[in-house]
Amino acid sequence: MKFPQQHITKLTLTITKSIVVSVVFIIGVIIGVINILSKQMENKVNAKTRITSDQSKIVPKNTKKEKNIVDSFGPDRSVKR
């Protein structure tokens, strides 16, 4: 009894397809696990963490500096009297 060539071809294609699908699935699972682990290892910014910035105040926009204004430090010394 001889096994037909058509069945051998289908069998080899099915085996090859299952091997490729399983390898791709395993690689996808490994990449997903590595991605999850790397996100857990990152430094998280806590809401209570104080962040220092170079600029402590917001600079006002579209304001004109008037002469002879007395601020909390005293009169403006740049104006000659």
SEDREN-822342 format. One line per 2 residues: number of its first residue (from 1); their letters; for each residue x negated, y, z negated of N, C-alpha, C, O. Coordinates in pm, 1 decimal, padded with zeros to 6 digits. Atoms other than C-alpha are relative to their C-alpha. Example, Ala and Ser with C-alpha at 12.3 -4.5 7.8 and 13.67 -1.06 7.14 Angstrom:
! residues 2
1) as) -00089.0 -00119.0 00000.0 -01230.0 -00450.0 -00780.0 -00090.0 00120.0 00000.0 -00193.6 00118.1 -00066.5; 00082.0 -00119.0 00006.0 -01367.0 -00106.0 -00714.0 00077.0 00109.0 -00073.0 00026.1 00219.8 -00089.9
This chain:
! residues 81
1) mk) -00084.6 -00117.6 00000.0 00000.0 00000.0 00000.0 -00089.2 00124.0 00000.0 -00177.1 00140.3 -00084.6; 00081.4 -00119.5 -00018.3 -00145.4 00328.0 00113.7 00078.7 00121.5 -00048.1 00197.9 00135.2 -00020.7
3) fp) -00062.5 -00123.1 00048.7 -00074.0 00660.9 -00056.1 -00003.7 00101.3 00113.5 -00111.3 00125.5 00168.2; -00000.9 -00091.9 -00115.0 00036.2 00915.0 00210.9 -00084.1 00126.6 -00025.5 -00094.7 00175.3 -00138.1
5) qq) 00087.6 -00118.1 00007.8 -00192.6 01209.0 00283.3 00076.8 00122.3 -00048.1 00020.2 00207.0 -00117.1; -00081.2 -00114.8 00039.3 00090.7 01456.6 00230.2 00014.5 00005.4 -00151.9 00009.7 00114.1 -00209.4
7) hi) -00013.5 00002.5 00145.2 00136.3 01345.9 -00132.9 -00131.3 00034.5 -00069.0 -00131.4 00097.9 -00174.5; 00131.4 -00033.2 00057.6 -00237.1 01372.6 -00200.7 -00022.4 00150.8 00006.6 -00072.9 00209.9 -00088.8
9) tk) 00015.6 -00144.8 -00015.7 -00238.5 01730.1 -00068.4 00087.2 00074.5 -00100.1 00041.1 00170.6 -00161.7; -00089.4 -00064.8 00097.1 00061.1 01827.8 -00282.9 -00052.3 -00017.1 -00141.7 -00045.7 00075.5 -00222.6
11) lt) 00052.7 00025.7 00133.6 -00096.3 01665.8 -00588.3 -00121.3 00087.3 -00029.6 -00132.0 00143.7 -00138.5; 00118.8 -00083.4 00022.4 -00427.3 01848.0 -00544.8 00036.8 00147.8 -00011.4 -00022.4 00220.1 -00091.5
13) lt) -00043.5 -00139.3 00010.1 -00250.4 02180.4 -00487.1 00067.4 00027.3 -00134.5 00048.1 00134.0 -00192.9; -00067.0 -00015.7 00129.4 -00038.2 02129.1 -00799.6 -00101.5 00002.0 -00113.8 -00089.4 00082.4 -00206.2
15) it) 00104.0 00003.4 00104.3 -00342.2 02041.2 -01011.7 -00081.9 00129.0 00002.4 -00111.2 00186.4 -00102.5; 00077.7 -00123.8 -00012.4 -00538.3 02338.9 -00877.8 00079.5 00119.5 -00050.7 00025.5 00205.0 -00120.9
17) ks) -00085.4 -00111.1 00043.2 -00247.7 02575.6 -00937.2 00014.7 00000.7 -00151.6 00009.0 00107.2 -00213.1; -00015.9 00005.7 00145.9 -00198.6 02455.3 -01295.7 -00129.2 00039.0 -00071.9 -00125.0 00103.6 -00176.6
19) iv) 00129.2 -00038.5 00059.9 -00570.4 02493.9 -01371.9 -00019.2 00151.0 00008.0 -00059.1 00213.4 -00090.3; 00016.8 -00144.8 -00017.6 -00578.6 02848.8 -01231.1 00094.7 00076.4 -00092.0 00053.4 00173.4 -00155.5
21) vs) -00096.8 -00069.1 00084.8 -00261.6 02952.5 -01416.2 -00040.1 -00010.0 -00146.8 -00028.6 00087.8 -00220.7; 00039.8 00014.9 00140.0 -00388.4 02811.0 -01746.1 -00123.4 00083.6 -00032.2 -00131.7 00141.3 -00140.6
23) vv) 00120.4 -00081.8 00023.1 -00727.9 02984.0 -01709.5 00037.3 00148.2 -00007.0 -00011.6 00219.7 -00094.4; -00042.7 -00140.6 00001.6 -00563.5 03318.8 -01628.9 00078.2 00030.3 -00127.1 00061.0 00137.4 -00185.4
25) fi) -00076.7 -00019.9 00122.7 -00323.9 03278.1 -01922.5 -00092.3 00009.0 -00121.6 -00075.5 00096.5 -00206.6; 00093.5 -00000.9 00113.4 -00606.3 03197.8 -02165.3 -00082.0 00129.0 -00001.7 -00102.9 00187.6 -00108.0
27) ig) 00077.1 -00125.6 -00006.5 -00811.5 03496.5 -02045.1 00087.2 00118.2 -00041.2 00040.4 00208.0 -00111.1; -00092.3 -00108.4 00039.6 -00506.8 03723.9 -02083.6 00024.1 00002.1 -00149.2 00028.4 00109.2 -00209.8
29) vi) -00020.7 00007.4 00144.8 -00446.3 03602.3 -02437.6 -00124.4 00048.2 -00074.3 -00112.8 00121.0 -00173.0; 00124.5 -00042.2 00065.5 -00812.4 03653.6 -02531.9 -00017.6 00151.0 00010.6 -00057.5 00215.2 -00086.6
31) ig) 00010.4 -00145.6 -00016.2 -00811.3 04008.0 -02388.8 00099.3 00071.3 -00090.5 00066.0 00174.4 -00149.0; -00100.0 -00060.1 00088.5 -00491.1 04086.6 -02580.5 -00042.2 -00003.7 -00145.2 -00023.2 00093.9 -00217.8
33) vi) 00046.8 00011.6 00138.3 -00637.5 03959.4 -02907.8 -00115.1 00097.2 -00025.9 -00119.3 00162.0 -00130.5; 00112.4 -00094.1 00015.9 -00957.4 04161.0 -02855.4 00052.3 00142.9 -00004.4 00002.3 00223.9 -00082.5
35) ni) -00057.5 -00134.4 -00001.3 -00749.3 04470.6 -02777.3 00065.0 00032.4 -00133.4 00046.4 00142.3 -00185.7; -00066.1 -00022.2 00128.8 -00542.1 04431.7 -03095.6 -00103.5 00016.2 -00110.9 -00089.3 00103.8 -00196.3
37) ls) 00102.6 -00009.4 00103.6 -00852.5 04373.6 -03309.7 -00078.7 00129.7 00010.3 -00114.0 00188.6 -00091.9; 00076.5 -00124.1 -00015.5 -01035.7 04672.9 -03162.3 00081.3 00121.1 -00044.5 00024.8 00217.1 -00096.9
39) kq) -00083.7 -00111.6 00045.5 -00738.4 04902.5 -03232.2 00008.4 00003.8 -00151.8 00020.1 00111.8 -00209.7; -00004.3 00002.6 00145.5 -00731.2 04789.6 -03594.6 -00131.1 00047.2 -00060.1 -00132.3 00098.6 -00172.0
41) me) 00130.9 -00038.1 00051.8 -01103.5 04858.6 -03634.9 -00030.7 00148.5 00018.1 -00125.3 00199.3 -00042.1; 00026.3 -00142.3 -00024.5 -01082.2 05219.9 -03510.4 00022.0 00080.3 -00127.3 00099.0 00040.7 -00214.8
43) nk) -00021.4 -00090.1 00112.7 -01108.1 05504.8 -03759.5 00133.9 00068.7 00017.4 00158.9 00135.3 00117.8; -00131.8 -00061.6 -00006.9 -00758.0 05618.0 -03833.2 -00003.9 00135.0 -00071.2 -00070.6 00149.9 -00173.5
45) vn) -00008.3 -00130.6 00062.8 -00682.3 05981.3 -03913.1 00119.1 -00003.5 -00093.8 00233.6 -00020.3 -00051.8; -00104.4 -00000.1 00100.4 -00488.3 05993.9 -04233.8 00060.7 00139.2 -00006.1 -00009.8 00237.6 00016.0
47) ak) -00065.8 -00130.1 00007.6 -00234.5 06273.6 -04276.6 -00056.3 00082.2 -00115.3 -00050.3 00205.1 -00112.4; 00056.1 -00071.0 00114.8 -00401.0 06360.7 -04607.2 -00145.6 00039.5 00021.6 -00203.5 00109.3 -00061.5
49) tr) 00139.1 -00031.2 -00028.1 -00744.8 06387.9 -04448.0 -00011.7 00145.7 00040.8 00060.8 00192.6 00128.5; 00019.5 -00140.6 -00032.8 -00867.2 06745.2 -04438.1 -00093.7 00010.6 00118.6 -00203.1 -00045.7 00118.2
51) it) 00079.1 -00018.7 -00120.2 -00996.7 06846.2 -04099.1 -00049.5 00143.7 00000.5 00030.4 00237.2 -00004.6; 00056.5 -00134.9 -00002.2 -01233.2 07142.6 -04090.3 -00013.4 00043.7 00144.5 -00052.8 -00034.2 00231.3
53) sd) 00009.6 -00052.1 -00135.5 -01223.1 07362.9 -03786.2 -00091.9 00121.0 00000.7 -00120.3 00180.1 -00103.5; 00087.0 -00116.4 -00014.2 -01447.4 07635.6 -03653.4 00076.9 00128.9 -00020.2 00019.9 00229.8 -00061.6
55) qs) -00081.6 -00119.9 00009.0 -01164.2 07881.6 -03654.6 00107.3 -00023.2 -00105.6 00192.3 -00111.0 -00090.6; -00091.6 00024.5 00109.8 -00969.7 07912.5 -03976.1 00133.1 00072.3 00017.2 00231.9 00035.0 -00046.2
57) ki) -00124.3 -00074.4 -00021.3 -00708.2 08160.2 -03854.3 00036.8 -00000.5 00147.0 -00048.3 -00020.4 00233.7; -00045.2 -00017.0 -00137.0 -00501.7 08198.4 -03544.0 -00020.6 00146.0 00037.4 00025.3 00236.6 -00032.3
59) vp) 00029.0 -00135.6 -00044.3 -00620.3 08501.1 -03352.3 00124.4 00056.0 00067.1 00178.6 -00006.6 00158.2; -00118.8 -00057.5 -00062.8 -00330.1 08733.5 -03266.3 -00029.5 00044.2 00143.3 -00138.4 00092.7 00173.8
61) kn) 00016.3 -00038.7 -00139.3 -00277.9 08798.9 -02897.7 00082.7 00125.1 00027.2 00181.6 00152.2 -00041.0; -00071.0 -00118.5 -00046.9 -00166.2 09117.2 -02723.9 00022.3 00102.5 -00111.7 00130.7 00159.8 -00123.5
63) tk) -00010.0 -00102.4 00104.0 -00235.1 09344.1 -03019.7 -00103.5 00107.2 00027.8 -00213.2 00078.5 00075.6; 00091.9 -00110.7 -00019.7 -00394.5 09685.9 -03002.4 -00055.8 00039.4 -00136.0 00018.6 00052.6 -00233.2
65) ke) 00062.6 -00040.6 00124.5 -00642.5 09784.3 -03269.0 00010.0 00152.6 -00010.2 -00043.9 00225.8 00072.8; -00017.2 -00143.4 00018.7 -00546.2 10125.2 -03400.0 -00112.6 00054.6 -00086.9 -00167.7 -00015.7 -00171.6
67) kn) 00107.1 -00062.9 00076.5 -00798.5 10368.3 -03540.7 00052.2 00042.5 -00136.2 00171.6 00066.8 -00153.9; -00027.3 -00044.5 00136.3 -00808.7 10463.6 -03907.2 00100.4 -00090.0 -00072.8 00183.3 -00041.3 -00149.8
69) iv) -00086.7 00093.3 00071.5 -00629.0 10154.8 -04028.1 -00072.4 -00044.8 -00126.0 -00189.3 -00083.4 -00121.5; 00057.7 00045.0 00125.7 -00689.6 10070.4 -04390.4 00045.9 -00143.3 -00020.7 00165.1 -00170.7 -00034.5
71) ds) -00036.6 00139.2 00024.2 -00705.8 09695.1 -04437.3 -00037.0 -00035.9 -00143.2 -00064.2 00052.5 -00224.4; 00024.6 00042.2 00137.5 -00768.5 09490.5 -04748.7 -00143.4 00026.0 -00043.2 -00172.7 00021.4 -00162.7
73) fg) 00138.8 -00027.1 00033.8 -01141.8 09570.8 -04731.3 -00032.4 00149.7 -00002.5 -00146.3 00187.4 -00029.9; 00024.4 -00143.6 00001.7 -01103.5 09946.4 -04708.3 00019.1 00060.2 00137.5 00062.6 -00008.9 00229.7
75) pd) -00022.5 -00066.8 -00128.1 -01093.7 10201.3 -04427.2 -00098.2 -00051.7 00106.1 -00201.9 -00110.1 00074.3; 00083.2 00039.9 -00112.0 -01239.8 10132.6 -04085.1 -00121.4 00092.1 00006.6 -00104.9 00212.8 00024.0
77) rs) 00123.1 -00079.6 00004.0 -01604.4 10251.7 -04095.7 -00054.2 00029.6 00137.9 -00148.1 00108.2 00151.1; 00050.4 -00023.3 -00134.0 -01651.8 10243.0 -03718.7 00040.5 00134.6 00055.9 -00018.5 00178.9 00154.5
79) vk) -00046.8 -00129.6 -00047.9 -01466.2 10574.6 -03673.5 -00076.4 00110.6 -00072.4 -00081.0 00114.3 -00195.3; 00072.2 -00111.6 00060.1 -01674.4 10886.7 -03728.1 00098.6 00110.4 -00034.3 00190.2 00139.9 00042.4
81) r) -00089.3 -00108.5 00039.1 -01506.8 11166.2 -03918.2 -00071.2 00130.6 -00003.4 -00010.6 00233.2 -00034.6
